[in-house]
Amino acid sequence: MKGLLWIGVLTLPWTANAEGLRDPTRPPLLQRHAAAAHETAPILSAVLNFNGERRAIFNGHLVRGGSAVDGYTIDAVLEDGVRYHHAGRSQELHMPHPASSFKKPAVDVLRASSGVP
């Protein structure tokens, strides 16, 4: 019985030191940190005009020139986008042109049903 107790006492420091051992099946630490540092691109959802003052929905927040959201500083809200700076770089993000995404119907349905040319 004393022999088992001594074996347990002698192996205790060795198992306590096992926390510092690296699992060879885990990916290297650099790859995990690189993936965490990757940021997604900002999202511009809308550009609005309130009584002549432009605002935008940027990363889900209503912003105007001078606003700061998620590390992005909005320099100006443009007619169809925003100018912002982030990480020391100034960039612009624009809305897609609505003419390219919406099509007009060939015939106005109300006029065609009423007989008016």
Secondary structure in CASP SS format (residue, H / E / C, confidence):
PFRMAT SS
TARGET T0000
AUTHOR 0000-0000-0000
METHOD secondary structure of the structure
MODEL  1
M C 1.00
K H 1.00
G H 1.00
L H 1.00
L H 1.00
W H 1.00
I H 1.00
G H 1.00
V H 1.00
L H 1.00
T H 1.00
L H 1.00
P H 1.00
W H 1.00
T H 1.00
A H 1.00
N H 1.00
A H 1.00
E H 1.00
G H 1.00
L C 1.00
R C 1.00
D C 1.00
P C 1.00
T C 1.00
R C 1.00
P C 1.00
P C 1.00
L H 1.00
L H 1.00
Q H 1.00
R H 1.00
H H 1.00
A H 1.00
A H 1.00
A H 1.00
A H 1.00
H C 1.00
E C 1.00
T C 1.00
A C 1.00
P C 1.00
I C 1.00
L E 1.00
S E 1.00
A E 1.00
V E 1.00
L E 1.00
N E 1.00
F E 1.00
N C 1.00
G C 1.00
E E 1.00
R E 1.00
R E 1.00
A E 1.00
I E 1.00
F E 1.00
N C 1.00
G C 1.00
H E 1.00
L E 1.00
V E 1.00
R C 1.00
G C 1.00
G C 1.00
S C 1.00
A E 1.00
V E 1.00
D C 1.00
G C 1.00
Y E 1.00
T E 1.00
I E 1.00
D E 1.00
A E 1.00
V E 1.00
L C 1.00
E C 1.00
D C 1.00
G E 1.00
V E 1.00
R E 1.00
Y E 1.00
H E 1.00
H E 1.00
A C 1.00
G C 1.00
R E 1.00
S E 1.00
Q E 1.00
E E 1.00
L E 1.00
H E 1.00
M C 1.00
P C 1.00
H C 1.00
P H 1.00
A H 1.00
S H 1.00
S H 1.00
F C 1.00
K C 1.00
K C 1.00
P C 1.00
A C 1.00
V C 1.00
D C 1.00
V H 1.00
L H 1.00
R H 1.00
A H 1.00
S H 1.00
S H 1.00
G C 1.00
V C 1.00
P C 1.00
END
